[in-house]
Each structure stands twice: as structure tokens, then as C-alpha cells.
Amino acid sequence: MEFSNFFSWADIVSIGGMTAIIILFTQFTKGAADFIYDKICAQIGTPSCGFPTRAWTALLAEIIIITTYGLNGDIVDGKSLWLTIINGLVLATVAMLAYDGTKAALTKPSVPEEPIVEYPTPTFALQEAEEK
């Protein structure tokens, strides 16, 4: 395994690679975005609870995918730019759903919350067993 090239351009342009990149960038930059957003809201005088994660993920997805396709030379006209923007929104949605699914799977308890209830055997079954 070669560690000198963590991601190639071909990996990043694929749906799985782009989803991984978007999730990683969101995780690494969300704290800074919240900090800056809170500072701006404090200057304006409005209360803030952080930058919305879904909006931040969509913004990052658009920046990453337009940059990636632009560096690869795949954006040649206005039509391909719009398709790239739509693709970025789809990838942002996929990244958020993948993150939410992983988070839900990790927080779900492995042991059932309610104990298994054993129901009593019906009385007619016991009577038939005694008669035999």
C-alpha cells in the first residue's frame, strides 16, 4: 500500500470519494465556521447558535466539486457548470445522510432496551399435552 498519495483525482471525482472528502472537510472546518458565524452575529447584535451544518456541507460540496471539475477541465460551458452545481447539491445530501446514518448506528444501543417477554403457553395446549 502506498501512502504518498492519499487521494487521487479519480478517487475524489467518484461519488464515494467525494462523499468522504465532504464529510472530512465538514468535520474539520465546522468549528471554525461556527466561531466566525457567532462573531459576526455578535457584531450585528443577533443571537446565534452556530452555522447550520446542512448549509455548511452544501457550501463545501459546491466549492470542492467545482474546484475539482474545474482543475480536471470538465467544466467547458454553462450547461456543464449547472450540472456540476446540481451534482454538488446531491453529493451534499448524500454526505449528510451517510453521516447521519453512521451517527445513528453508533449511538443505537446494542442491547434491546425492553426485556424480552415470554408469553405463557395457552392452557388448551397444556391440557392436550397432559391427555397424551
C-alpha positions as CSV (number, residue, x, y, z in Angstrom):
1,M,0.0,0.0,0.0
2,E,1.3,3.4,-1.0
3,F,0.8,6.2,1.5
4,S,2.4,9.0,-0.6
5,N,-0.9,9.7,-2.4
6,F,-3.9,9.5,0.0
7,F,-6.5,10.5,-2.7
8,S,-6.1,10.7,-6.4
9,W,-8.2,13.0,-8.6
10,A,-10.0,9.9,-9.9
11,D,-10.9,8.9,-6.3
12,I,-12.2,12.4,-5.5
13,V,-14.4,12.7,-8.6
14,S,-16.2,9.4,-7.8
15,I,-19.4,9.5,-5.6
16,G,-17.8,7.6,-2.7
17,G,-14.6,9.6,-2.7
18,M,-16.4,12.9,-3.0
19,T,-18.7,11.9,-0.1
20,A,-15.7,11.0,2.1
21,I,-14.0,14.3,1.2
22,I,-17.1,16.3,2.0
23,I,-17.6,14.6,5.3
24,L,-14.0,15.1,6.3
25,F,-13.9,18.7,5.3
26,T,-17.2,19.4,7.1
27,Q,-15.8,17.8,10.3
28,F,-12.5,19.6,10.2
29,T,-14.0,23.1,9.4
30,K,-17.3,23.2,11.1
31,G,-15.9,24.5,14.4
32,A,-14.2,27.4,12.7
33,A,-17.3,28.2,10.7
34,D,-19.4,28.3,13.9
35,F,-16.8,30.6,15.6
36,I,-16.8,33.1,12.7
37,Y,-20.6,32.9,12.3
38,D,-21.0,33.6,16.1
39,K,-18.6,36.5,16.0
40,I,-20.4,38.1,13.0
41,C,-23.8,37.6,14.8
42,A,-22.4,39.2,17.9
43,Q,-21.3,42.3,15.9
44,I,-24.7,42.6,14.4
45,G,-26.4,42.0,17.7
46,T,-28.4,38.9,16.9
47,P,-28.4,35.7,18.8
48,S,-26.6,32.8,17.2
49,C,-26.4,29.0,17.7
50,G,-23.8,28.3,15.1
51,F,-23.8,28.0,11.3
52,P,-26.3,25.4,10.0
53,T,-24.5,22.1,9.3
54,R,-26.5,21.3,6.2
55,A,-25.8,24.7,4.7
56,W,-22.1,24.4,5.5
57,T,-22.0,21.0,4.0
58,A,-23.7,22.2,0.8
59,L,-21.4,25.2,0.5
60,L,-18.3,23.0,1.0
61,A,-19.6,20.4,-1.5
62,E,-20.1,23.1,-4.1
63,I,-16.7,24.6,-3.6
64,I,-15.0,21.2,-3.7
65,I,-16.8,19.8,-6.7
66,I,-16.5,23.0,-8.8
67,T,-12.8,23.2,-8.0
68,T,-12.2,19.5,-8.7
69,Y,-14.1,19.6,-12.0
70,G,-12.5,22.9,-12.9
71,L,-9.0,21.5,-12.3
72,N,-9.8,18.4,-14.3
73,G,-11.1,20.6,-17.2
74,D,-14.6,19.1,-17.1
75,I,-16.4,22.4,-17.0
76,V,-16.4,23.6,-20.5
77,D,-19.7,25.6,-20.8
78,G,-22.6,26.9,-18.8
79,K,-24.6,23.6,-19.1
80,S,-21.8,21.6,-17.5
81,L,-21.5,24.2,-14.8
82,W,-25.2,23.9,-13.9
83,L,-24.9,20.1,-13.9
84,T,-21.9,20.4,-11.6
85,I,-23.8,22.6,-9.2
86,I,-26.7,20.1,-9.1
87,N,-24.3,17.3,-8.6
88,G,-22.8,19.2,-5.7
89,L,-26.2,19.5,-4.0
90,V,-26.8,15.8,-4.5
91,L,-23.4,15.0,-3.0
92,A,-24.0,17.3,0.0
93,T,-27.3,15.4,0.6
94,V,-25.6,12.0,0.3
95,A,-22.8,13.1,2.6
96,M,-25.3,14.3,5.3
97,L,-27.3,11.1,5.0
98,A,-24.2,9.0,5.3
99,Y,-23.0,11.0,8.3
100,D,-26.5,10.8,10.0
101,G,-26.7,7.1,9.3
102,T,-23.3,6.4,10.7
103,K,-24.0,8.5,13.8
104,A,-27.3,6.8,14.4
105,A,-25.7,3.3,14.1
106,L,-23.0,4.3,16.6
107,T,-25.4,5.7,19.1
108,K,-28.0,2.9,18.9
109,P,-27.7,0.6,21.9
110,S,-26.5,-2.9,21.0
111,V,-28.8,-4.4,23.7
112,P,-32.5,-4.1,23.3
113,E,-34.0,-1.5,25.7
114,E,-37.0,-3.6,26.6
115,P,-36.5,-7.1,28.0
116,I,-37.9,-10.0,26.0
117,V,-41.2,-11.0,27.4
118,E,-42.0,-14.7,27.4
119,Y,-45.7,-15.3,27.0
120,P,-47.3,-18.2,28.9
121,T,-48.3,-21.3,26.9
122,P,-52.0,-21.3,26.3
123,T,-54.0,-23.5,28.6
124,F,-55.5,-25.7,25.9
125,A,-52.0,-26.7,24.8
126,L,-51.2,-27.8,28.3
127,Q,-54.4,-29.8,28.6
128,E,-53.7,-31.6,25.3
129,A,-50.2,-32.4,26.5
130,E,-51.5,-33.9,29.8
131,E,-54.0,-36.0,27.9
132,K,-51.3,-37.7,25.8
